[in-house]
Every structure is written in structure tokens, then in C-alpha cells.
Amino acid sequence: GESVGLHLPTLSVQEGDNSIINCAYSNSASDYFIWYKQESGKGPQFIIDIRSNMDKRQGQRVTVLLNKTVKHLSLQIAATQPGDSAVYFCAESLRDNFNKFYFGSGTKLNVKP
Amino acid sequence: GAVVSQHPSRVICKSGTSVKIECRSLDFQATTMFWYRQFPKQSLMLMATSNEGSKATYEQGVEKDKFLINHASLTLSTLTVTSAHPEDSSFYICSARGWPSYEQYFGPGTRLTVT
């Protein structure tokens, strides 16, 4: 299968600080990337996505950056809140098969009050 | 946003029995539904992809006779775990996509425990 991995398995941040969660992918044919948030015992929740023809995309308090040169994806969360505590997954799909999402191993974000 | 439900949310069954899990798209027509499996503290692994009215496509290593998938309508897909064993205990998550969107909307998951 494709390789989508994360640099940090856990991340602890102080409430109010900014969080950066990283993800590496291996296939240059990857065309679509998504970040999901998963709280304990629940299904993944869509956060933000980005196509390969973009370098940056912003949402509410979240920004996704894509560096195709080094095959790196990051999720930035501004002013992290306790409710942001969860496991974050990046997912990737290929240009010729956007049906399949390959998920990374996940990063657990702990927000300390 | 689009809502996907799963039923049941939790199920405990005895070894050797079969269990059916339902996945419904509540406010959109899902041309494609996906079934994932997730072990504790691990990522989601795609099991199969199903398109409405056609047979499911299973990922390598997933037994199609053990994990029966039916996608009979644009709002419902079912996963039946047949002759369940303790090693089938896992969190099963479905997702749904409506054409032409790329986005997959995930259900809340079903916790299966086989005793």
C-alpha cells in the first residue's frame, strides 16, 4: 500500500498555543490530501482538505500546508483549545484512484489547560 | 454537512454467530460507500469499497466471504461479519461519498466485541 506516516505520535501543547501536526507521504502521484480529527470512540471528522495544485489552504483556526517537493503535509491549529484534544490523521488519495484514502498512523494531540 | 449514521454503535456477540452493521447516509445519496476497520490506537484500514447496485471491491487480505457487503440503495450499505471470532473484535467505520464530491463522510463507528 501507499506510505503515509507521521513524524510525531503524540503532541502536548498548552491551551492557547498554536499546534503543528506533520505528515509525510511517499507517492508523488498523490493528488488529494485530507486531515481528519478523531475523538475517542467516534468516527473521523473532516477538518480540511487540499488538492495537489495548491500549497496552502485556510479554514477556521486551521491551515493546511502542502510541500510537494519534500512530500510533506502539515496541519496548523491556531489558539489550540481543550476541545481540540483528539487523534489527528492525514489521508491521501492518488490521482488515478480517488476512491481510496490511505490513512497515516495518527498523532494524538493533548491540550493542557 | 452530510450525515452518516451507523447501527448498532456497540454489539457483543458470541463466537460463531453473525453480526450485521448498517451504514446510512441521512441527507444525501451515497453513490459509493466504504468500510474501514480500526484496531485500538491504530489507523483506519480500508476493507472494501461498494458502489450502489454492484458487488463490493475488497482490499487485499480481506475475506469477502467473511465480510459480506451489500449496497442495495443509495442510502444504505450493510456489513455482515459471518461466523465471528474474537480476532474480529474491532471498531468498524463506514464512510459515504456522493458523486461528484471527493470527500468521504464518516459514520460514528461500531464497536464489535466477539466473546
Interface residues (C-beta under 8 A of the other chain):
Chain A: Y32 I34 Y36 G41 K42 G43 P44 Q45 F46 D49 F89 S93 F98 N99 K100 F101 Y102 F103 G104 S105 G106
Chain B: G1 V4 Q6 T32 F34 Q42 S43 L44 M45 L46 T49 I93 S95 Y102 E103 Q104 Y105 F106 G107 P108 G109 R111
